[in-house]
């Protein structure tokens, strides 16, 4: 009787691979390369944004390096009795990365979005259409010069030192409502019938009138008084009423105050300049040795105004070692929930309030001070 034999053992292949034409591998590889190249091209393509980040910090009570590389006193009052100071009163700056001529890539913008110390802003909000980088720098330099003069005026006002002032037109923006109405060198005497002596006073009258409402300005041109009418439009940056001029107060001070700070522009250091001047001209050490930072525009009569980049400035203050920060009351809403650790932020509306706040910090009695956040 024959016995059936087991078949010869064989390797088991559970699934036979499907046939793949060679061209599919080439196609897949090509698609992968195209995706990588496309992503890289997008990442490096120019974007319509700029990035704000913390800039250098300067102690208004200390020294800085000038353009020649020498150490100079930031605020010098050579012909007056000045008093010893202590601690620090830091002014903050921001860097702007990106311009129309040198735009940032999308990769740069994406990286900034994940950094709480940086802000991504539309290019048009910072550099209006048609404005060159040089024109923006010129405007920023003019704002800095005006803020320094207004800081001296505010400090002397606080000290009851009398002086004369005139608001003049330093330039007119092409295509703006003021073009053909106002000219460089015009003195602004009144707005809506009220006497005007500084930029903040003019801004207040424009805001009171509103966008689209004609405003009568009393001016003096070539020694002749006249009345002109200009209608404000909405600012591209924040929608506030503007007429398109660079205005600056010309003061006749009885005291020589020299603010020596090169390569920094904009109006936001005004309040800290005023505090530094006030501290140097008054007996006692205003800060009590504390490290205090702050920001805010200043009007000739002491009003503290809103600024841009406050979050970046808070991070700059933290990095410099400040524990206390003075912020314009108008910026407090931006501060809430975004204060860096270790920094306490106080709200101020006038130079007088700022002085009182610094004095309270120096004495350790900050419990009743108004805070942001």
KOLVEX-72255 format. One line per 10 residues: for each residue z, y, x of N, C-alpha, C. Coordinates in pm, whole numbers, plus 50000, padded with zeros to 5 digits. Last residue first. Layout:
N
Z/Y/X/Z/Y/X/Z/Y/X; ...
//
This chain:
373
53371/59634/49714/53382/59488/49714/53524/59439/49698; 53492/59911/49869/53368/59851/49821/53386/59700/49825; 53786/60097/49772/53715/59997/49850/53581/59960/49786; 54006/60369/49810/53898/60309/49732/53818/60216/49823; 54350/60320/49905/54215/60367/49934/54112/60295/49846; 54609/60234/49889/54557/60312/49776/54413/60359/49797; 54663/60096/50133/54672/60029/50004/54607/60102/49889; 54673/60184/50390/54541/60177/50327/54543/60123/50185; 54844/60287/50617/54871/60295/50473/54741/60298/50395; 54828/60314/50891/54856/60182/50836/54884/60181/50688
54745/60545/51006/54888/60536/50973/54927/60400/50915; 54474/60501/51033/54554/60526/51153/54703/60508/51126; 54399/60483/50765/54384/60365/50852/54473/60381/50975; 54450/60748/50692/54527/60640/50629/54518/60513/50711; 54258/60882/50847/54401/60911/50868/54488/60802/50809; 54026/60780/50729/54055/60750/50870/54203/60775/50900; 54056/60893/50472/54051/60748/50489/54084/60709/50632; 54042/61167/50525/54165/61111/50467/54170/60959/50485; 53777/61178/50615/53888/61215/50705/54019/61155/50654; 53643/61102/50380/53629/61021/50501/53742/61050/50599
53709/61312/50209/53757/61176/50178/53749/61087/50301; 53571/61517/50345/53714/61527/50326/53774/61390/50296; 53308/61433/50318/53370/61431/50451/53521/61439/50440; 53278/61225/50023/53275/61353/50093/53335/61336/50232; 53294/60965/49936/53191/61050/49876/53176/61184/49947; 53356/60626/50035/53380/60770/50050/53263/60848/49990; 53517/60311/50041/53418/60396/49976/53454/60544/49993; 53558/60068/50300/53611/60171/50213/53499/60262/50162; 53592/59735/50397/53497/59843/50368/53556/59938/50265; 53681/59537/50668/53728/59595/50543/53649/59722/50518
53591/59236/50822/53560/59378/50806/53610/59424/50670; 53617/58962/50841/53693/59044/50934/53671/59193/50921; 53283/58868/50750/53424/58835/50766/53490/58927/50868; 53068/59109/50587/53095/59010/50691/53246/58987/50706; 52997/59138/50246/53075/59193/50357/53101/59085/50461; 52876/59076/50012/52795/59064/50133/52867/59118/50256; 53009/59129/49776/52973/58991/49804/52897/58970/49933; 52895/59458/49763/52975/59355/49697/52921/59216/49726; 52706/59634/49861/52802/59575/49954/52873/59454/49894; 52560/59755/49668/52489/59667/49760/52583/59587/49849
52752/59917/49548/52697/59805/49470/52623/59706/49560; 52799/60119/49739/52898/60013/49718/52842/59892/49643; 52646/60339/49789/52598/60211/49842/52688/60094/49807; 52780/60559/49695/52654/60525/49629/52597/60392/49677; 52987/60592/49875/53017/60534/49744/52890/60488/49673; 52914/60496/50208/52893/60590/50097/52921/60522/49964; 53180/60346/50398/53049/60336/50333/53034/60442/50226; 53347/60264/50689/53334/60365/50585/53193/60362/50530; 53539/59993/50800/53403/60044/50779/53405/60144/50664; 53726/59820/51051/53722/59909/50935/53583/59971/50924
53699/59679/51278/53772/59614/51169/53762/59692/51040; 53445/59624/51525/53515/59712/51431/53585/59629/51323; 53294/59474/51703/53439/59458/51705/53516/59549/51612; 53024/59459/51693/53080/59552/51791/53232/59548/51796; 52982/59287/51481/52948/59239/51615/53007/59329/51724; 53056/59460/51270/53134/59339/51298/53109/59290/51440; 52849/59648/51286/52988/59689/51308/53076/59569/51342; 52630/59488/51220/52635/59553/51350/52776/59596/51385; 52698/59423/50959/52694/59316/51059/52695/59373/51200; 52673/59679/50850/52803/59612/50848/52806/59499/50950
52400/59720/50886/52495/59803/50960/52635/59743/50959; 52294/59539/50707/52266/59520/50850/52363/59602/50935; 52385/59661/50472/52432/59527/50508/52410/59500/50656; 52249/59907/50470/52394/59905/50487/52446/59767/50524; 51979/59998/50462/52021/59900/50561/52170/59885/50577; 51999/60353/50385/51937/60221/50378/51996/60128/50482; 52248/60556/50213/52160/60524/50326/52095/60388/50301; 52386/60829/50021/52346/60689/50040/52250/60675/50157; 52603/61095/50148/52496/61036/50068/52461/60895/50108; 52867/61315/50117/52822/61194/50184/52721/61123/50095
52894/61668/50152/52867/61554/50063/52815/61436/50144; 52940/61895/50313/53027/61779/50326/53002/61662/50234; 52767/62103/50323/52897/62131/50263/52985/62008/50253; 52544/61988/50437/52610/62095/50508/52747/62131/50452; 52576/61631/50393/52522/61762/50357/52601/61870/50429; 52501/61328/50554/52598/61434/50530/52524/61561/50491; 52470/60970/50505/52415/61103/50531/52524/61206/50506; 52642/60702/50662/52624/60789/50547/52559/60919/50589; 52884/60479/50808/52748/60528/50791/52742/60615/50667; 53112/60338/51056/53072/60390/50927/52930/60441/50926
53411/60201/51208/53266/60225/51203/53231/60282/51066; 53691/60209/51419/53637/60235/51285/53487/60262/51296; 53959/60100/51572/53814/60088/51590/53751/60094/51451; 54244/60316/51637/54174/60210/51564/54023/60216/51592; 54387/60525/51744/54350/60414/51833/54273/60303/51766; 54407/60714/51547/54528/60641/51585/54500/60522/51673; 54194/60872/51478/54185/60728/51449/54315/60653/51475; 54268/61135/51560/54238/61106/51420/54245/60957/51389; 54512/61254/51747/54408/61151/51757/54381/61096/51618; 54566/61611/51782/54600/61476/51738/54482/61383/51746
54383/61905/51676/54489/61838/51753/54519/61700/51696; 54024/61918/51648/54156/61925/51585/54260/61854/51671; 53778/61876/51759/53819/62015/51740/53956/62029/51675; 53738/61603/51760/53745/61673/51889/53797/61815/51875; 53725/61546/51485/53832/61488/51567/53849/61566/51697; 53488/61682/51411/53616/61721/51354/53732/61671/51441; 53298/61531/51552/53314/61674/51580/53451/61722/51532; 53332/61279/51428/53353/61294/51571/53377/61439/51610; 53261/61341/51162/53397/61293/51193/53428/61312/51341; 52992/61410/51199/53086/61510/51149/53230/61469/51179
52884/61164/51286/52878/61281/51373/52984/61383/51331; 52929/61021/51051/53003/60983/51171/52997/61093/51276; 52752/61148/50871/52895/61147/50845/52976/61116/50971; 52491/61106/50997/52550/61237/50975/52701/61237/50956; 52342/60883/51033/52458/60898/51123/52536/61026/51094; 52114/60876/50870/52234/60806/50825/52356/60819/50916; 51857/60985/50906/51967/61074/50865/52103/61010/50851; 51641/60910/51194/51694/60892/51060/51816/60977/51033; 51660/60769/51531/51611/60856/51426/51678/60830/51293; 51699/60764/51875/51756/60720/51748/51711/60819/51642
51637/60861/52130/51566/60744/52077/51632/60683/51954; 51955/60996/52239/51810/60982/52247/51761/60857/52175; 52197/61216/52182/52164/61077/52148/52013/61065/52142; 52416/61448/52189/52321/61394/52286/52300/61244/52260; 52489/61742/52043/52489/61597/52014/52377/61536/52097; 52683/62017/52098/52566/61945/52148/52583/61796/52120; 52774/62319/51961/52800/62174/51954/52673/62102/51995; 52903/62624/51986/52796/62544/52046/52838/62397/52047; 52977/62831/51711/53026/62732/51807/52908/62649/51857; 52872/62979/51514/52946/63052/51616/52999/62962/51727
52537/62900/51406/52676/62860/51429/52744/62949/51533; 52315/62929/51186/52358/63018/51293/52507/62994/51314; 52075/62679/51092/52209/62735/51091/52228/62832/51208; 51837/62568/50882/51852/62641/51008/51984/62715/51002; 51770/62259/50734/51851/62380/50734/51855/62439/50875; 51451/62137/50634/51563/62136/50728/51638/62268/50721; 51216/61919/50481/51297/62041/50476/51416/62027/50572; 50909/61810/50428/51015/61790/50524/51093/61922/50528; 50794/61727/50096/50812/61821/50207/50916/61765/50305; 50746/61614/49833/50661/61588/49949/50670/61690/50059
50906/61617/49618/50793/61710/49613/50704/61697/49736; 51068/61364/49415/51035/61425/49544/50917/61519/49526; 51310/61178/49238/51212/61288/49235/51192/61349/49374; 51317/60820/49314/51383/60950/49296/51279/61062/49299; 51209/60571/49372/51181/60631/49241/51246/60766/49216; 51235/60467/49624/51343/60441/49530/51323/60506/49393; 50977/60481/49754/51084/60396/49805/51189/60364/49700; 50808/60660/49635/50764/60521/49643/50877/60429/49685; 50946/60898/49407/50936/60846/49543/50894/60700/49541; 50770/61060/49149/50864/60954/49187/50839/60907/49330
50735/61419/49178/50685/61286/49142/50789/61184/49189; 50795/61757/49064/50830/61637/49141/50761/61511/49087; 50600/62040/49074/50642/61931/48983/50670/61804/49062; 50665/62382/49137/50621/62253/49188/50678/62144/49097; 50601/62727/49158/50640/62615/49072/50582/62485/49129; 50745/63017/49318/50640/62916/49301/50694/62804/49213; 50800/63357/49386/50840/63239/49308/50721/63146/49292; 50892/63546/49683/50802/63510/49572/50857/63387/49501; 50940/63790/49936/50999/63697/49838/50900/63671/49726; 50818/63814/50264/50798/63852/50124/50857/63747/50031
50831/63722/50524/50913/63836/50487/50902/63880/50343; 50669/63497/50518/50627/63614/50597/50701/63740/50553; 50823/63404/50228/50712/63371/50317/50665/63500/50385; 51080/63265/50052/51044/63382/50133/50940/63338/50234; 51118/63148/49710/51092/63130/49853/51069/63265/49920; 51243/62976/49444/51236/63109/49503/51223/63094/49653; 51086/62747/49237/51151/62768/49366/51134/62913/49407; 51103/62569/48938/51074/62697/49002/51155/62712/49130; 50968/62261/48853/51085/62330/48908/51039/62458/48973; 50854/62049/48587/50829/62158/48682/50958/62228/48724
50906/61708/48573/50954/61836/48517/50933/61948/48619; 50837/61471/48696/50744/61528/48599/50786/61659/48537; 51166/61354/48739/51025/61333/48767/50939/61393/48656; 51430/61606/48732/51368/61478/48701/51220/61475/48732; 51629/61805/48760/51508/61831/48682/51441/61702/48638; 51821/61679/48916/51860/61736/48788/51740/61764/48698; 51669/61621/49141/51720/61510/49059/51760/61561/48921; 51630/61882/49230/51514/61800/49193/51557/61683/49105; 51893/61957/49287/51819/62030/49184/51696/61951/49138; 51954/61778/49493/52031/61775/49369/51958/61846/49256
51775/61854/49695/51763/61722/49633/51834/61719/49497; 51885/62107/49758/51750/62098/49702/51730/61964/49632; 52133/62025/49860/52128/62113/49744/51992/62110/49677; 52054/61875/50080/52121/61807/49969/52120/61893/49843; 51950/62075/50247/51861/61973/50190/51925/61905/50070; 52094/62404/50175/52073/62283/50255/51988/62182/50178; 52105/62623/50011/52128/62646/50154/52105/62522/50239; 52010/62791/49719/51999/62667/49796/52018/62701/49944; 52111/62920/49404/52097/62941/49548/52100/62807/49620; 51919/62857/49109/52044/62845/49184/52018/62856/49333
51674/62857/48978/51760/62974/48964/51890/62969/49040; 51546/62627/49059/51589/62637/48919/51690/62750/48901; 51645/62721/49372/51577/62615/49298/51634/62615/49158; 51607/62967/49635/51665/62917/49510/51583/62800/49457; 51500/62979/49895/51615/63061/49858/51687/63007/49735; 51346/62841/50161/51380/62811/50023/51508/62886/49989; 51094/62978/50361/51238/62968/50340/51263/62942/50192; 50813/62831/50524/50870/62893/50404/51022/62875/50402; 50733/62674/50735/50795/62802/50766/50849/62875/50645; 50454/62534/50578/50549/62524/50687/50601/62663/50723
50439/62607/50225/50381/62604/50359/50492/62589/50463; 50368/62508/49886/50461/62545/49992/50391/62532/50127; 50119/62464/49762/50221/62547/49697/50320/62600/49800; 49960/62298/49907/49896/62414/49846/49992/62507/49775; 50175/62032/49835/50057/62076/49910/49988/62190/49835; 50374/61940/49672/50398/62067/49740/50276/62118/49816; 50290/61688/49582/50292/61801/49488/50307/61937/49557; 50076/61555/49850/50201/61563/49775/50198/61683/49681; 49856/61559/50015/49842/61494/49885/49966/61499/49799; 50049/61561/50310/49916/61572/50250/49910/61494/50118
50363/61714/50318/50288/61589/50322/50155/61606/50246; 50464/61978/50522/50423/61939/50387/50334/61815/50399; 50750/62091/50715/50619/62027/50702/50592/61989/50558; 50977/62239/50703/50931/62200/50837/50794/62135/50833; 51104/62499/50524/51008/62390/50515/50953/62361/50655; 51458/62575/50539/51317/62604/50566/51231/62478/50550; 51749/62731/50446/51672/62609/50430/51524/62642/50446; 51994/62883/50647/51870/62902/50571/51798/62769/50565; 52329/63007/50701/52230/62898/50698/52111/62935/50610; 52611/63120/50896/52498/63147/50807/52400/63029/50811
52966/63050/50888/52835/63053/50955/52728/63081/50850; 53321/63007/50942/53207/63063/50869/53080/63064/50955; 53539/62744/50929/53466/62830/51022/53339/62879/50951; 53701/62553/50802/53698/62691/50753/53637/62789/50853; 53670/62293/50867/53763/62369/50950/53768/62517/50912; 53472/62215/50695/53604/62152/50681/53710/62230/50757; 53266/62362/50812/53310/62394/50675/53449/62338/50651; 53240/62223/51048/53289/62361/51054/53334/62408/50915; 53142/61978/50945/53267/61980/51019/53326/62121/51024; 52900/62064/50825/53005/62001/50744/53140/62006/50814
52758/62164/51049/52790/62252/50936/52905/62194/50853; 52733/61930/51198/52806/62044/51255/52850/62136/51142; 52576/61787/51016/52708/61736/51056/52793/61846/51115; 52342/61936/51006/52425/61929/50886/52565/61877/50918; 52250/61882/51265/52285/62019/51228/52373/62022/51104; 52211/61604/51240/52303/61657/51341/52347/61798/51307; 52020/61590/51038/52152/61530/51015/52254/61582/51116; 51799/61710/51163/51861/61774/51047/52002/61721/51024; 51747/61519/51361/51783/61656/51400/51853/61729/51285; 51683/61300/51195/51797/61294/51286/51843/61433/51326
51452/61394/51066/51571/61361/50987/51695/61355/51075; 51282/61412/51285/51319/61533/51213/51445/61510/51129; 51258/61142/51348/51318/61233/51446/51363/61362/51379; 51124/61050/51118/51257/60999/51151/51330/61090/51248; 50879/61183/51141/50966/61210/51026/51109/61167/51055; 50788/61062/51375/50808/61207/51372/50901/61245/51257; 50762/60798/51293/50857/60831/51400/50889/60980/51400; 50558/60828/51104/50688/60779/51061/50796/60812/51165; 50351/60909/51272/50399/61000/51169/50536/60959/51118; 50321/60675/51423/50360/60800/51490/50414/60901/51388
50233/60498/51227/50360/60472/51295/50410/60598/51363; 50096/60681/50944/50087/60607/51069/50225/60585/51128; 50041/60653/50601/50129/60707/50705/50120/60619/50829; 49886/60520/50416/49829/60636/50482/49915/60696/50591; 50154/60415/50218/50011/60404/50245/49958/60534/50305; 50475/60434/50378/50383/60461/50267/50237/60453/50311; 50675/60217/50507/50564/60295/50561/50464/60320/50449; 50858/60111/50325/50905/60169/50451/50800/60261/50511; 50723/60012/50111/50848/60084/50084/50898/60157/50207; 50512/59871/50217/50482/59998/50152/50608/60080/50125
50636/59635/50307/50584/59729/50404/50562/59867/50341; 50935/59529/50150/50790/59550/50142/50746/59658/50240; 51180/59365/50357/51141/59476/50271/50989/59486/50264; 51448/59160/50424/51302/59162/50416/51261/59268/50313; 51722/59184/50645/51666/59212/50513/51515/59218/50522; 51991/59007/50807/51860/59070/50805/51812/59090/50661; 52219/58862/50802/52228/58991/50868/52095/59066/50867; 52159/58614/50692/52225/58714/50606/52236/58852/50669; 51862/58453/50723/51962/58518/50807/52029/58628/50725; 51649/58358/50586/51763/58268/50598/51874/58326/50685
51455/58552/50607/51510/58523/50475/51635/58436/50482; 51370/58539/50871/51462/58647/50832/51527/58618/50697; 51191/58325/50864/51313/58313/50943/51416/58417/50901; 50987/58439/50707/51061/58322/50658/51193/58304/50733; 50893/58641/50880/50954/58676/50752/51039/58561/50699; 50784/58489/51087/50891/58585/51114/50967/58620/50986; 50586/58355/50940/50693/58279/51004/50812/58369/51036; 50412/58556/50870/50490/58493/50764/50604/58409/50822; 50442/58822/51117/50382/58700/51063/50470/58647/50950; 50429/59180/51087/50500/59055/51115/50422/58937/51057
50184/59413/51221/50253/59343/51112/50324/59217/51159; 50127/59681/51361/50175/59555/51421/50253/59476/51316; 50043/59884/51194/49963/59856/51313/50001/59722/51376; 50241/59880/51003/50103/59855/50960/50017/59818/51080; 50514/59690/51150/50452/59815/51106/50312/59780/51054; 50810/59528/51254/50689/59525/51175/50643/59664/51134; 51151/59573/51235/51046/59493/51296/50927/59488/51202; 51379/59817/51284/51275/59776/51190/51169/59699/51267; 51727/59816/51343/51592/59801/51397/51500/59764/51281; 51982/60052/51264/51907/59930/51234/51774/59933/51308
52311/60165/51364/52167/60179/51350/52106/60047/51306; 52621/60341/51324/52542/60219/51324/52394/60250/51309; 52887/60494/51501/52773/60507/51412/52684/60385/51431; 53239/60461/51534/53105/60409/51563/53004/60449/51456; 53490/60581/51678/53424/60616/51553/53276/60582/51572; 53778/60438/51833/53632/60455/51824/53593/60497/51684; 54064/60544/52027/53994/60454/51937/53844/60479/51941; 54118/60902/52065/54140/60761/52100/54065/60675/52000; 54098/61228/52223/54076/61135/52112/54108/60993/52160; 54224/61555/52304/54201/61413/52338/54182/61329/52212
54037/61846/52196/54160/61770/52207/54130/61623/52238; 53896/62163/52302/53887/62031/52238/54013/61952/52272; 53802/62490/52276/53916/62403/52306/53899/62273/52231; 53457/62549/52366/53570/62553/52275/53683/62463/52324; 53223/62517/52505/53289/62648/52513/53411/62660/52422; 53115/62251/52469/53154/62303/52601/53239/62429/52602; 53126/61981/52324/53154/62115/52270/53206/62197/52387; 52937/61691/52273/52993/61784/52371/53008/61922/52307; 52908/61368/52198/52932/61497/52133/53004/61586/52233; 52853/61190/52414/52768/61192/52295/52784/61324/52219
52831/61263/52752/52918/61263/52635/52834/61279/52510; 52627/61042/52951/52661/61175/52899/52755/61159/52780; 52493/60878/53224/52596/60872/53121/52635/61013/53081; 52135/60857/53272/52266/60910/53308/52363/60893/53191; 51876/60793/53210/51961/60687/53263/52099/60733/53304; 51725/60976/53083/51713/60974/53229/51799/60866/53293; 51802/60954/52820/51668/60906/52856/51649/60897/53006; 52154/60857/52849/52043/60939/52802/51910/60884/52853; 52407/60652/52728/52308/60669/52834/52191/60749/52780; 52717/60791/52612/52595/60713/52594/52505/60737/52715
53072/60795/52537/52955/60834/52614/52838/60741/52585; 53264/60870/52240/53247/60822/52377/53124/60877/52446; 53281/60923/51979/53386/60981/52062/53366/60950/52210; 53084/60780/51861/53067/60925/51861/53175/60994/51944; 52948/60496/51991/53078/60557/51963/53063/60709/51972; 52688/60307/51851/52726/60416/51942/52859/60477/51896; 52495/60012/51850/52612/60081/51796/52656/60186/51898; 52157/59902/51778/52266/59942/51867/52376/60018/51793; 52100/59715/51468/52058/59781/51591/52178/59818/51677; 52035/59441/51250/52130/59531/51314/52076/59586/51446
51710/59465/51084/51817/59389/51149/51912/59485/51218; 51450/59434/50851/51558/59516/50904/51662/59426/50966; 51108/59367/50856/51243/59309/50860/51339/59410/50921; 50833/59403/50628/50902/59437/50751/51043/59377/50742; 50527/59262/50489/50671/59287/50491/50717/59336/50628; 50281/59133/50442/50300/59273/50398/50449/59311/50394; 50183/58947/50740/50245/58957/50609/50263/59104/50571; 49929/58773/50923/50007/58894/50899/50060/58900/50756; 49980/58424/51008/49900/58530/50944/49987/58653/50920; 50129/58216/51097/50101/58323/51194/50018/58436/51135
50144/58049/50878/50268/58095/50941/50244/58214/51033; 49873/57992/50829/49949/58069/50731/50073/58130/50796; 49816/57840/51057/49741/57964/51032/49816/58053/50934; 49989/57625/51020/50005/57712/51137/49935/57845/51117; 49880/57515/50789/50018/57563/50788/50043/57659/50904; 49624/57447/50885/49639/57542/50775/49779/57601/50770; 49687/57257/51079/49619/57381/51119/49635/57488/51011; 49801/57062/50913/49880/57122/51021/49819/57256/51063; 49585/57002/50748/49710/57052/50690/49794/57123/50794; 49397/56909/50932/49366/57028/50855/49493/57089/50794
49526/56678/51022/49500/56787/51116/49475/56918/51041; 49520/56534/50782/49647/56567/50846/49631/56685/50941; 49244/56504/50744/49323/56578/50646/49457/56622/50703; 49182/56345/50968/49124/56479/50954/49202/56564/50856; 49317/56111/50909/49355/56188/51029/49303/56332/51020; 49171/56037/50683/49315/56065/50675/49363/56149/50791; 48912/55997/50793/48935/56097/50689/49082/56137/50681; 48956/55783/50968/48910/55911/51022/48937/56024/50922; 49023/55591/50783/49121/55631/50887/49085/55767/50944; 48785/55565/50644/48904/55616/50573/49012/55660/50671
48594/55452/50815/48583/55596/50786/48706/55651/50716; 48644/55175/50826/48688/55262/50937/48686/55410/50901; 48765/55033/50522/48653/55081/50603/48702/55177/50712; 48977/54773/50487/48975/54919/50491/48860/54965/50580; 49049/54492/50281/48958/54546/50381/48957/54699/50372; 49385/54403/50234/49256/54448/50181/49172/54506/50293; 49547/54115/50366/49525/54259/50364/49386/54293/50311; 49682/53864/50164/49570/53892/50252/49545/54043/50249; 50004/53763/50153/49906/53856/50096/49800/53883/50199; 50130/53544/50283/50156/53572/50142/50049/53660/50079
50038/53286/50473/50003/53428/50464/50019/53469/50318; 50189/53043/50667/50175/53095/50532/50145/53245/50538; 50039/52806/50884/50107/52936/50869/50081/52989/50729; 50072/52453/50799/49991/52572/50822/50079/52697/50813; 50089/52102/50867/50156/52232/50844/50062/52347/50879; 49869/51878/50706/49906/51938/50833/49970/52075/50806; 50015/51717/50423/49907/51790/50490/49958/51851/50618; 50165/51400/50434/50176/51547/50415/50061/51616/50484; 49995/51112/50298/50047/51188/50413/50056/51337/50376; 50070/50846/50081/50003/50975/50103/50070/51052/50218
50052/50511/50188/50143/50624/50153/50070/50755/50178; 49912/50205/50063/49901/50323/50148/49991/50433/50096; 50000/49882/50087/50000/50000/50000/50000/50122/50090
//
